[in-house]
């Protein structure tokens, strides 16, 4: 399983295809890499909120081919230190 910390991202909306488009930027062995993802429209609000407000966020690629984004464990509560 490969786990990559998302360093930054771009959220676009493809007007021709009428779909959201995330581009994640991470580093592999010091080289920058882009990962393109086209999630369902109905999930973009939740995903953009997660990327904007949770840190760190990771992009995970399993050996079985599944992919996901996740946060790390954190304590419950507002304005964590």
PDB file of N, CA, C and O in Angstrom:
ATOM      1  N   UNK A   1       0.838  -1.165   0.000  1.00  0.00           N
ATOM      2  CA  UNK A   1       0.000   0.000   0.000  1.00  0.00           C
ATOM      3  C   UNK A   1       0.892   1.240   0.000  1.00  0.00           C
ATOM      4  O   UNK A   1       1.849   1.325   0.769  1.00  0.00           O
ATOM      5  N   UNK A   2       0.576   2.186  -0.855  1.00  0.00           N
ATOM      6  CA  UNK A   2       1.318   3.448  -0.938  1.00  0.00           C
ATOM      7  C   UNK A   2       0.478   4.559  -0.314  1.00  0.00           C
ATOM      8  O   UNK A   2      -0.694   4.725  -0.653  1.00  0.00           O
ATOM      9  N   UNK A   3       1.081   5.311   0.593  1.00  0.00           N
ATOM     10  CA  UNK A   3       0.403   6.419   1.270  1.00  0.00           C
ATOM     11  C   UNK A   3       1.174   7.698   0.960  1.00  0.00           C
ATOM     12  O   UNK A   3       2.378   7.779   1.207  1.00  0.00           O
ATOM     13  N   UNK A   4       0.486   8.685   0.425  1.00  0.00           N
ATOM     14  CA  UNK A   4       1.113   9.948   0.029  1.00  0.00           C
ATOM     15  C   UNK A   4       0.393  11.106   0.707  1.00  0.00           C
ATOM     16  O   UNK A   4      -0.832  11.204   0.631  1.00  0.00           O
ATOM     17  N   UNK A   5       1.143  11.983   1.369  1.00  0.00           N
ATOM     18  CA  UNK A   5       0.528  13.168   1.960  1.00  0.00           C
ATOM     19  C   UNK A   5       0.220  14.167   0.847  1.00  0.00           C
ATOM     20  O   UNK A   5       1.090  14.514   0.048  1.00  0.00           O
ATOM     21  N   UNK A   6      -1.022  14.619   0.810  1.00  0.00           N
ATOM     22  CA  UNK A   6      -1.422  15.618  -0.172  1.00  0.00           C
ATOM     23  C   UNK A   6      -0.867  16.958   0.291  1.00  0.00           C
ATOM     24  O   UNK A   6      -1.276  17.489   1.323  1.00  0.00           O
ATOM     25  N   UNK A   7       0.073  17.501  -0.488  1.00  0.00           N
ATOM     26  CA  UNK A   7       0.724  18.769  -0.134  1.00  0.00           C
ATOM     27  C   UNK A   7      -0.168  19.961  -0.462  1.00  0.00           C
ATOM     28  O   UNK A   7      -0.223  20.924   0.302  1.00  0.00           O
ATOM     29  N   UNK A   8      -0.866  19.903  -1.591  1.00  0.00           N
ATOM     30  CA  UNK A   8      -1.844  20.907  -1.967  1.00  0.00           C
ATOM     31  C   UNK A   8      -2.734  20.317  -3.048  1.00  0.00           C
ATOM     32  O   UNK A   8      -2.496  19.209  -3.527  1.00  0.00           O
ATOM     33  N   UNK A   9      -3.748  21.057  -3.422  1.00  0.00           N
ATOM     34  CA  UNK A   9      -4.699  20.547  -4.408  1.00  0.00           C
ATOM     35  C   UNK A   9      -5.289  21.704  -5.190  1.00  0.00           C
ATOM     36  O   UNK A   9      -5.200  22.865  -4.791  1.00  0.00           O
ATOM     37  N   UNK A  10      -5.893  21.354  -6.317  1.00  0.00           N
ATOM     38  CA  UNK A  10      -6.640  22.298  -7.140  1.00  0.00           C
ATOM     39  C   UNK A  10      -8.012  21.687  -7.355  1.00  0.00           C
ATOM     40  O   UNK A  10      -8.130  20.496  -7.640  1.00  0.00           O
ATOM     41  N   UNK A  11      -9.042  22.500  -7.219  1.00  0.00           N
ATOM     42  CA  UNK A  11     -10.400  22.052  -7.522  1.00  0.00           C
ATOM     43  C   UNK A  11     -10.868  22.822  -8.739  1.00  0.00           C
ATOM     44  O   UNK A  11     -10.917  24.052  -8.732  1.00  0.00           O
ATOM     45  N   UNK A  12     -11.208  22.094  -9.775  1.00  0.00           N
ATOM     46  CA  UNK A  12     -11.702  22.704 -11.014  1.00  0.00           C
ATOM     47  C   UNK A  12     -13.083  22.138 -11.316  1.00  0.00           C
ATOM     48  O   UNK A  12     -13.490  21.115 -10.764  1.00  0.00           O
ATOM     49  N   UNK A  13     -13.783  22.815 -12.192  1.00  0.00           N
ATOM     50  CA  UNK A  13     -15.048  22.290 -12.697  1.00  0.00           C
ATOM     51  C   UNK A  13     -14.956  22.299 -14.216  1.00  0.00           C
ATOM     52  O   UNK A  13     -14.819  23.355 -14.833  1.00  0.00           O
ATOM     53  N   UNK A  14     -15.033  21.123 -14.808  1.00  0.00           N
ATOM     54  CA  UNK A  14     -14.939  20.964 -16.261  1.00  0.00           C
ATOM     55  C   UNK A  14     -16.278  21.374 -16.871  1.00  0.00           C
ATOM     56  O   UNK A  14     -17.270  20.658 -16.737  1.00  0.00           O
ATOM     57  N   UNK A  15     -16.305  22.520 -17.538  1.00  0.00           N
ATOM     58  CA  UNK A  15     -17.554  23.031 -18.108  1.00  0.00           C
ATOM     59  C   UNK A  15     -18.053  22.197 -19.284  1.00  0.00           C
ATOM     60  O   UNK A  15     -19.261  22.080 -19.489  1.00  0.00           O
ATOM     61  N   UNK A  16     -17.143  21.619 -20.051  1.00  0.00           N
ATOM     62  CA  UNK A  16     -17.554  20.811 -21.191  1.00  0.00           C
ATOM     63  C   UNK A  16     -18.193  19.492 -20.751  1.00  0.00           C
ATOM     64  O   UNK A  16     -19.211  19.070 -21.300  1.00  0.00           O
ATOM     65  N   UNK A  17     -17.586  18.854 -19.759  1.00  0.00           N
ATOM     66  CA  UNK A  17     -18.088  17.554 -19.273  1.00  0.00           C
ATOM     67  C   UNK A  17     -19.055  17.702 -18.099  1.00  0.00           C
ATOM     68  O   UNK A  17     -19.680  16.731 -17.672  1.00  0.00           O
ATOM     69  N   UNK A  18     -19.170  18.925 -17.587  1.00  0.00           N
ATOM     70  CA  UNK A  18     -20.020  19.221 -16.427  1.00  0.00           C
ATOM     71  C   UNK A  18     -19.722  18.291 -15.259  1.00  0.00           C
ATOM     72  O   UNK A  18     -20.597  17.586 -14.755  1.00  0.00           O
ATOM     73  N   UNK A  19     -18.436  18.313 -14.841  1.00  0.00           N
ATOM     74  CA  UNK A  19     -18.035  17.479 -13.719  1.00  0.00           C
ATOM     75  C   UNK A  19     -16.905  18.142 -12.942  1.00  0.00           C
ATOM     76  O   UNK A  19     -16.087  18.864 -13.511  1.00  0.00           O
ATOM     77  N   UNK A  20     -16.869  17.889 -11.629  1.00  0.00           N
ATOM     78  CA  UNK A  20     -15.778  18.421 -10.817  1.00  0.00           C
ATOM     79  C   UNK A  20     -14.492  17.660 -11.066  1.00  0.00           C
ATOM     80  O   UNK A  20     -14.499  16.508 -11.500  1.00  0.00           O
ATOM     81  N   UNK A  21     -13.378  18.339 -10.776  1.00  0.00           N
ATOM     82  CA  UNK A  21     -12.074  17.754 -11.054  1.00  0.00           C
ATOM     83  C   UNK A  21     -11.098  18.198  -9.977  1.00  0.00           C
ATOM     84  O   UNK A  21     -10.799  19.386  -9.859  1.00  0.00           O
ATOM     85  N   UNK A  22     -10.604  17.256  -9.196  1.00  0.00           N
ATOM     86  CA  UNK A  22      -9.574  17.526  -8.206  1.00  0.00           C
ATOM     87  C   UNK A  22      -8.221  17.124  -8.778  1.00  0.00           C
ATOM     88  O   UNK A  22      -8.103  16.107  -9.462  1.00  0.00           O
ATOM     89  N   UNK A  23      -7.214  17.922  -8.495  1.00  0.00           N
ATOM     90  CA  UNK A  23      -5.828  17.561  -8.818  1.00  0.00           C
ATOM     91  C   UNK A  23      -5.054  17.624  -7.506  1.00  0.00           C
ATOM     92  O   UNK A  23      -4.880  18.698  -6.930  1.00  0.00           O
ATOM     93  N   UNK A  24      -4.592  16.471  -7.041  1.00  0.00           N
ATOM     94  CA  UNK A  24      -3.794  16.409  -5.823  1.00  0.00           C
ATOM     95  C   UNK A  24      -2.322  16.498  -6.194  1.00  0.00           C
ATOM     96  O   UNK A  24      -1.893  15.935  -7.201  1.00  0.00           O
ATOM     97  N   UNK A  25      -1.554  17.207  -5.379  1.00  0.00           N
ATOM     98  CA  UNK A  25      -0.105  17.295  -5.573  1.00  0.00           C
ATOM     99  C   UNK A  25       0.574  16.663  -4.368  1.00  0.00           C
ATOM    100  O   UNK A  25       0.301  17.027  -3.225  1.00  0.00           O
ATOM    101  N   UNK A  26       1.453  15.720  -4.635  1.00  0.00           N
ATOM    102  CA  UNK A  26       2.254  15.119  -3.570  1.00  0.00           C
ATOM    103  C   UNK A  26       3.659  14.885  -4.101  1.00  0.00           C
ATOM    104  O   UNK A  26       3.957  15.165  -5.263  1.00  0.00           O
ATOM    105  N   UNK A  27       4.508  14.373  -3.239  1.00  0.00           N
ATOM    106  CA  UNK A  27       5.888  14.116  -3.655  1.00  0.00           C
ATOM    107  C   UNK A  27       6.222  12.645  -3.467  1.00  0.00           C
ATOM    108  O   UNK A  27       5.889  12.042  -2.447  1.00  0.00           O
ATOM    109  N   UNK A  28       6.889  12.075  -4.470  1.00  0.00           N
ATOM    110  CA  UNK A  28       7.374  10.704  -4.418  1.00  0.00           C
ATOM    111  C   UNK A  28       8.876  10.764  -4.681  1.00  0.00           C
ATOM    112  O   UNK A  28       9.314  11.169  -5.758  1.00  0.00           O
ATOM    113  N   UNK A  29       9.646  10.360  -3.698  1.00  0.00           N
ATOM    114  CA  UNK A  29      11.114  10.413  -3.783  1.00  0.00           C
ATOM    115  C   UNK A  29      11.613  11.793  -4.186  1.00  0.00           C
ATOM    116  O   UNK A  29      12.560  11.912  -4.963  1.00  0.00           O
ATOM    117  N   UNK A  30      10.978  12.831  -3.659  1.00  0.00           N
ATOM    118  CA  UNK A  30      11.401  14.202  -3.919  1.00  0.00           C
ATOM    119  C   UNK A  30      10.844  14.821  -5.187  1.00  0.00           C
ATOM    120  O   UNK A  30      10.978  16.028  -5.389  1.00  0.00           O
ATOM    121  N   UNK A  31      10.218  14.020  -6.051  1.00  0.00           N
ATOM    122  CA  UNK A  31       9.654  14.537  -7.304  1.00  0.00           C
ATOM    123  C   UNK A  31       8.154  14.807  -7.131  1.00  0.00           C
ATOM    124  O   UNK A  31       7.431  13.993  -6.558  1.00  0.00           O
ATOM    125  N   UNK A  32       7.702  15.953  -7.631  1.00  0.00           N
ATOM    126  CA  UNK A  32       6.284  16.278  -7.555  1.00  0.00           C
ATOM    127  C   UNK A  32       5.471  15.383  -8.471  1.00  0.00           C
ATOM    128  O   UNK A  32       5.919  15.010  -9.555  1.00  0.00           O
ATOM    129  N   UNK A  33       4.281  15.045  -8.027  1.00  0.00           N
ATOM    130  CA  UNK A  33       3.382  14.181  -8.784  1.00  0.00           C
ATOM    131  C   UNK A  33       1.978  14.764  -8.691  1.00  0.00           C
ATOM    132  O   UNK A  33       1.592  15.304  -7.655  1.00  0.00           O
ATOM    133  N   UNK A  34       1.218  14.654  -9.775  1.00  0.00           N
ATOM    134  CA  UNK A  34      -0.177  15.076  -9.820  1.00  0.00           C
ATOM    135  C   UNK A  34      -1.072  13.846  -9.939  1.00  0.00           C
ATOM    136  O   UNK A  34      -0.782  12.921 -10.698  1.00  0.00           O
ATOM    137  N   UNK A  35      -2.147  13.854  -9.187  1.00  0.00           N
ATOM    138  CA  UNK A  35      -3.152  12.788  -9.282  1.00  0.00           C
ATOM    139  C   UNK A  35      -4.468  13.460  -9.636  1.00  0.00           C
ATOM    140  O   UNK A  35      -4.938  14.326  -8.898  1.00  0.00           O
ATOM    141  N   UNK A  36      -5.071  13.074 -10.754  1.00  0.00           N
ATOM    142  CA  UNK A  36      -6.357  13.615 -11.192  1.00  0.00           C
ATOM    143  C   UNK A  36      -7.481  12.720 -10.697  1.00  0.00           C
ATOM    144  O   UNK A  36      -7.379  11.494 -10.735  1.00  0.00           O
ATOM    145  N   UNK A  37      -8.563  13.354 -10.226  1.00  0.00           N
ATOM    146  CA  UNK A  37      -9.698  12.588  -9.713  1.00  0.00           C
ATOM    147  C   UNK A  37     -10.975  13.317 -10.070  1.00  0.00           C
ATOM    148  O   UNK A  37     -11.054  14.537  -9.920  1.00  0.00           O
ATOM    149  N   UNK A  38     -11.972  12.596 -10.537  1.00  0.00           N
ATOM    150  CA  UNK A  38     -13.249  13.151 -10.955  1.00  0.00           C
ATOM    151  C   UNK A  38     -14.355  12.536 -10.090  1.00  0.00           C
ATOM    152  O   UNK A  38     -14.998  11.574 -10.511  1.00  0.00           O
ATOM    153  N   UNK A  39     -14.586  13.077  -8.889  1.00  0.00           N
ATOM    154  CA  UNK A  39     -15.606  12.496  -8.007  1.00  0.00           C
ATOM    155  C   UNK A  39     -17.012  12.863  -8.471  1.00  0.00           C
ATOM    156  O   UNK A  39     -17.181  13.773  -9.283  1.00  0.00           O
ATOM    157  N   UNK A  40     -18.014  12.163  -7.961  1.00  0.00           N
ATOM    158  CA  UNK A  40     -19.403  12.539  -8.263  1.00  0.00           C
ATOM    159  C   UNK A  40     -19.702  13.956  -7.764  1.00  0.00           C
ATOM    160  O   UNK A  40     -19.190  14.367  -6.722  1.00  0.00           O
ATOM    161  N   UNK A  41     -20.516  14.689  -8.490  1.00  0.00           N
ATOM    162  CA  UNK A  41     -20.842  16.073  -8.142  1.00  0.00           C
ATOM    163  C   UNK A  41     -21.344  16.207  -6.713  1.00  0.00           C
ATOM    164  O   UNK A  41     -20.987  17.154  -6.011  1.00  0.00           O
ATOM    165  N   UNK A  42     -22.166  15.266  -6.286  1.00  0.00           N
ATOM    166  CA  UNK A  42     -22.800  15.383  -4.972  1.00  0.00           C
ATOM    167  C   UNK A  42     -21.802  15.263  -3.810  1.00  0.00           C
ATOM    168  O   UNK A  42     -22.147  15.591  -2.675  1.00  0.00           O
ATOM    169  N   UNK A  43     -20.581  14.800  -4.073  1.00  0.00           N
ATOM    170  CA  UNK A  43     -19.592  14.640  -3.010  1.00  0.00           C
ATOM    171  C   UNK A  43     -18.590  15.793  -2.914  1.00  0.00           C
ATOM    172  O   UNK A  43     -17.799  15.837  -1.972  1.00  0.00           O
ATOM    173  N   UNK A  44     -18.608  16.710  -3.856  1.00  0.00           N
ATOM    174  CA  UNK A  44     -17.582  17.747  -3.922  1.00  0.00           C
ATOM    175  C   UNK A  44     -17.606  18.669  -2.705  1.00  0.00           C
ATOM    176  O   UNK A  44     -16.543  19.054  -2.218  1.00  0.00           O
ATOM    177  N   UNK A  45     -18.761  19.027  -2.210  1.00  0.00           N
ATOM    178  CA  UNK A  45     -18.830  19.915  -1.050  1.00  0.00           C
ATOM    179  C   UNK A  45     -18.137  19.269   0.141  1.00  0.00           C
ATOM    180  O   UNK A  45     -17.363  19.929   0.834  1.00  0.00           O
ATOM    181  N   UNK A  46     -18.400  17.997   0.391  1.00  0.00           N
ATOM    182  CA  UNK A  46     -17.797  17.296   1.530  1.00  0.00           C
ATOM    183  C   UNK A  46     -16.286  17.118   1.340  1.00  0.00           C
ATOM    184  O   UNK A  46     -15.509  17.298   2.278  1.00  0.00           O
ATOM    185  N   UNK A  47     -15.890  16.770   0.135  1.00  0.00           N
ATOM    186  CA  UNK A  47     -14.470  16.560  -0.137  1.00  0.00           C
ATOM    187  C   UNK A  47     -13.674  17.854  -0.055  1.00  0.00           C
ATOM    188  O   UNK A  47     -12.585  17.875   0.518  1.00  0.00           O
ATOM    189  N   UNK A  48     -14.204  18.931  -0.618  1.00  0.00           N
ATOM    190  CA  UNK A  48     -13.489  20.199  -0.560  1.00  0.00           C
ATOM    191  C   UNK A  48     -13.412  20.696   0.879  1.00  0.00           C
ATOM    192  O   UNK A  48     -12.409  21.297   1.263  1.00  0.00           O
ATOM    193  N   UNK A  49     -14.441  20.462   1.680  1.00  0.00           N
ATOM    194  CA  UNK A  49     -14.397  20.824   3.094  1.00  0.00           C
ATOM    195  C   UNK A  49     -13.310  20.036   3.820  1.00  0.00           C
ATOM    196  O   UNK A  49     -12.575  20.594   4.634  1.00  0.00           O
ATOM    197  N   UNK A  50     -13.209  18.757   3.531  1.00  0.00           N
ATOM    198  CA  UNK A  50     -12.182  17.926   4.155  1.00  0.00           C
ATOM    199  C   UNK A  50     -10.788  18.419   3.781  1.00  0.00           C
ATOM    200  O   UNK A  50      -9.926  18.551   4.650  1.00  0.00           O
ATOM    201  N   UNK A  51     -10.561  18.689   2.511  1.00  0.00           N
ATOM    202  CA  UNK A  51      -9.248  19.152   2.063  1.00  0.00           C
ATOM    203  C   UNK A  51      -8.904  20.531   2.616  1.00  0.00           C
ATOM    204  O   UNK A  51      -7.741  20.820   2.899  1.00  0.00           O
ATOM    205  N   UNK A  52      -9.900  21.365   2.764  1.00  0.00           N
ATOM    206  CA  UNK A  52      -9.678  22.727   3.251  1.00  0.00           C
ATOM    207  C   UNK A  52      -9.428  22.769   4.755  1.00  0.00           C
ATOM    208  O   UNK A  52      -8.614  23.561   5.229  1.00  0.00           O
ATOM    209  N   UNK A  53     -10.125  21.917   5.508  1.00  0.00           N
ATOM    210  CA  UNK A  53     -10.121  22.047   6.960  1.00  0.00           C
ATOM    211  C   UNK A  53      -9.356  20.979   7.729  1.00  0.00           C
ATOM    212  O   UNK A  53      -9.024  21.193   8.895  1.00  0.00           O
ATOM    213  N   UNK A  54      -9.075  19.869   7.131  1.00  0.00           N
ATOM    214  CA  UNK A  54      -8.372  18.793   7.831  1.00  0.00           C
ATOM    215  C   UNK A  54      -6.924  18.754   7.371  1.00  0.00           C
ATOM    216  O   UNK A  54      -6.645  18.855   6.177  1.00  0.00           O
ATOM    217  N   UNK A  55      -6.022  18.611   8.298  1.00  0.00           N
ATOM    218  CA  UNK A  55      -4.603  18.487   7.958  1.00  0.00           C
ATOM    219  C   UNK A  55      -3.970  17.491   8.906  1.00  0.00           C
ATOM    220  O   UNK A  55      -4.280  17.547  10.096  1.00  0.00           O
ATOM    221  N   UNK A  56      -3.144  16.622   8.494  1.00  0.00           N
ATOM    222  CA  UNK A  56      -2.814  16.327   7.095  1.00  0.00           C
ATOM    223  C   UNK A  56      -3.866  15.413   6.464  1.00  0.00           C
ATOM    224  O   UNK A  56      -4.619  14.730   7.159  1.00  0.00           O
ATOM    225  N   UNK A  57      -3.897  15.419   5.135  1.00  0.00           N
ATOM    226  CA  UNK A  57      -4.773  14.540   4.361  1.00  0.00           C
ATOM    227  C   UNK A  57      -3.878  13.691   3.466  1.00  0.00           C
ATOM    228  O   UNK A  57      -2.892  14.181   2.915  1.00  0.00           O
ATOM    229  N   UNK A  58      -4.228  12.419   3.327  1.00  0.00           N
ATOM    230  CA  UNK A  58      -3.407  11.471   2.579  1.00  0.00           C
ATOM    231  C   UNK A  58      -4.185  10.864   1.420  1.00  0.00           C
ATOM    232  O   UNK A  58      -5.398  10.666   1.496  1.00  0.00           O
ATOM    233  N   UNK A  59      -3.460  10.577   0.353  1.00  0.00           N
ATOM    234  CA  UNK A  59      -3.972   9.829  -0.799  1.00  0.00           C
ATOM    235  C   UNK A  59      -3.376   8.428  -0.682  1.00  0.00           C
ATOM    236  O   UNK A  59      -2.158   8.271  -0.605  1.00  0.00           O
ATOM    237  N   UNK A  60      -4.233   7.419  -0.669  1.00  0.00           N
ATOM    238  CA  UNK A  60      -3.796   6.039  -0.444  1.00  0.00           C
ATOM    239  C   UNK A  60      -4.131   5.183  -1.661  1.00  0.00           C
ATOM    240  O   UNK A  60      -5.240   5.238  -2.194  1.00  0.00           O
ATOM    241  N   UNK A  61      -3.149   4.392  -2.088  1.00  0.00           N
ATOM    242  CA  UNK A  61      -3.338   3.439  -3.191  1.00  0.00           C
ATOM    243  C   UNK A  61      -3.037   2.050  -2.632  1.00  0.00           C
ATOM    244  O   UNK A  61      -1.900   1.762  -2.256  1.00  0.00           O
ATOM    245  N   UNK A  62      -4.059   1.187  -2.578  1.00  0.00           N
ATOM    246  CA  UNK A  62      -3.842  -0.156  -2.039  1.00  0.00           C
ATOM    247  C   UNK A  62      -3.274  -1.076  -3.115  1.00  0.00           C
ATOM    248  O   UNK A  62      -3.335  -0.769  -4.306  1.00  0.00           O
ATOM    249  N   UNK A  63      -2.728  -2.195  -2.687  1.00  0.00           N
ATOM    250  CA  UNK A  63      -2.180  -3.166  -3.643  1.00  0.00           C
ATOM    251  C   UNK A  63      -3.280  -3.814  -4.466  1.00  0.00           C
ATOM    252  O   UNK A  63      -3.012  -4.372  -5.530  1.00  0.00           O
ATOM    253  N   UNK A  64      -4.532  -3.747  -3.976  1.00  0.00           N
ATOM    254  CA  UNK A  64      -5.656  -4.322  -4.724  1.00  0.00           C
ATOM    255  C   UNK A  64      -6.214  -3.362  -5.765  1.00  0.00           C
ATOM    256  O   UNK A  64      -7.125  -3.715  -6.515  1.00  0.00           O
ATOM    257  N   UNK A  65      -5.661  -2.129  -5.813  1.00  0.00           N
ATOM    258  CA  UNK A  65      -6.117  -1.157  -6.805  1.00  0.00           C
ATOM    259  C   UNK A  65      -7.105  -0.137  -6.267  1.00  0.00           C
ATOM    260  O   UNK A  65      -7.446   0.814  -6.972  1.00  0.00           O
ATOM    261  N   UNK A  66      -7.573  -0.307  -5.041  1.00  0.00           N
ATOM    262  CA  UNK A  66      -8.489   0.673  -4.446  1.00  0.00           C
ATOM    263  C   UNK A  66      -7.724   1.931  -4.068  1.00  0.00           C
ATOM    264  O   UNK A  66      -6.542   1.877  -3.729  1.00  0.00           O
ATOM    265  N   UNK A  67      -8.417   3.074  -4.132  1.00  0.00           N
ATOM    266  CA  UNK A  67      -7.811   4.362  -3.821  1.00  0.00           C
ATOM    267  C   UNK A  67      -8.766   5.150  -2.943  1.00  0.00           C
ATOM    268  O   UNK A  67      -9.984   5.059  -3.099  1.00  0.00           O
ATOM    269  N   UNK A  68      -8.205   5.932  -2.009  1.00  0.00           N
ATOM    270  CA  UNK A  68      -9.033   6.779  -1.176  1.00  0.00           C
ATOM    271  C   UNK A  68      -8.223   7.928  -0.613  1.00  0.00           C
ATOM    272  O   UNK A  68      -6.993   7.919  -0.657  1.00  0.00           O
ATOM    273  N   UNK A  69      -8.934   8.928  -0.076  1.00  0.00           N
ATOM    274  CA  UNK A  69      -8.276   9.982   0.667  1.00  0.00           C
ATOM    275  C   UNK A  69      -8.727   9.848   2.110  1.00  0.00           C
ATOM    276  O   UNK A  69      -9.858   9.447   2.385  1.00  0.00           O
ATOM    277  N   UNK A  70      -7.832  10.188   3.031  1.00  0.00           N
ATOM    278  CA  UNK A  70      -8.124  10.003   4.445  1.00  0.00           C
ATOM    279  C   UNK A  70      -7.369  11.032   5.275  1.00  0.00           C
ATOM    280  O   UNK A  70      -6.345  11.567   4.850  1.00  0.00           O
ATOM    281  N   UNK A  71      -7.887  11.293   6.448  1.00  0.00           N
ATOM    282  CA  UNK A  71      -7.161  12.106   7.416  1.00  0.00           C
ATOM    283  C   UNK A  71      -6.456  11.155   8.368  1.00  0.00           C
ATOM    284  O   UNK A  71      -6.677   9.945   8.337  1.00  0.00           O
ATOM    285  N   UNK A  72      -5.613  11.713   9.207  1.00  0.00           N
ATOM    286  CA  UNK A  72      -5.011  10.907  10.265  1.00  0.00           C
ATOM    287  C   UNK A  72      -5.900  11.003  11.497  1.00  0.00           C
ATOM    288  O   UNK A  72      -6.803  11.837  11.551  1.00  0.00           O
ATOM    289  N   UNK A  73      -5.649  10.156  12.479  1.00  0.00           N
ATOM    290  CA  UNK A  73      -6.428  10.185  13.718  1.00  0.00           C
ATOM    291  C   UNK A  73      -6.197  11.508  14.433  1.00  0.00           C
ATOM    292  O   UNK A  73      -5.079  12.022  14.448  1.00  0.00           O
ATOM    293  N   UNK A  74      -7.241  12.054  15.019  1.00  0.00           N
ATOM    294  CA  UNK A  74      -7.110  13.286  15.778  1.00  0.00           C
ATOM    295  C   UNK A  74      -8.130  13.303  16.892  1.00  0.00           C
ATOM    296  O   UNK A  74      -9.100  12.546  16.863  1.00  0.00           O
ATOM    297  N   UNK A  75      -7.921  14.148  17.859  1.00  0.00           N
ATOM    298  CA  UNK A  75      -8.837  14.258  18.974  1.00  0.00           C
ATOM    299  C   UNK A  75     -10.097  14.984  18.553  1.00  0.00           C
ATOM    300  O   UNK A  75     -10.072  15.834  17.663  1.00  0.00           O
ATOM    301  N   UNK A  76     -11.195  14.644  19.198  1.00  0.00           N
ATOM    302  CA  UNK A  76     -12.469  15.284  18.924  1.00  0.00           C
ATOM    303  C   UNK A  76     -12.482  16.660  19.542  1.00  0.00           C
ATOM    304  O   UNK A  76     -12.013  16.841  20.666  1.00  0.00           O
ATOM    305  N   UNK A  77     -13.012  17.631  18.823  1.00  0.00           N
ATOM    306  CA  UNK A  77     -13.141  18.978  19.377  1.00  0.00           C
ATOM    307  C   UNK A  77     -12.770  20.034  18.372  1.00  0.00           C
ATOM    308  O   UNK A  77     -12.084  19.771  17.385  1.00  0.00           O
ATOM    309  N   UNK A  78     -13.231  21.225  18.639  1.00  0.00           N
ATOM    310  CA  UNK A  78     -12.943  22.350  17.761  1.00  0.00           C
ATOM    311  C   UNK A  78     -11.574  22.939  18.053  1.00  0.00           C
ATOM    312  O   UNK A  78     -11.094  22.897  19.186  1.00  0.00           O
ATOM    313  N   UNK A  79     -10.962  23.481  17.031  1.00  0.00           N
ATOM    314  CA  UNK A  79      -9.710  24.211  17.136  1.00  0.00           C
ATOM    315  C   UNK A  79      -8.636  23.423  17.888  1.00  0.00           C
ATOM    316  O   UNK A  79      -8.106  23.882  18.900  1.00  0.00           O
ATOM    317  N   UNK A  80      -8.329  22.238  17.379  1.00  0.00           N
ATOM    318  CA  UNK A  80      -7.302  21.419  17.983  1.00  0.00           C
ATOM    319  C   UNK A  80      -5.957  22.146  17.965  1.00  0.00           C
ATOM    320  O   UNK A  80      -5.717  22.985  17.096  1.00  0.00           O
ATOM    321  N   UNK A  81      -5.098  21.836  18.899  1.00  0.00           N
ATOM    322  CA  UNK A  81      -3.792  22.462  18.917  1.00  0.00           C
ATOM    323  C   UNK A  81      -2.761  21.545  18.323  1.00  0.00           C
ATOM    324  O   UNK A  81      -1.586  21.903  18.251  1.00  0.00           O
TER     325      UNK A  81
END
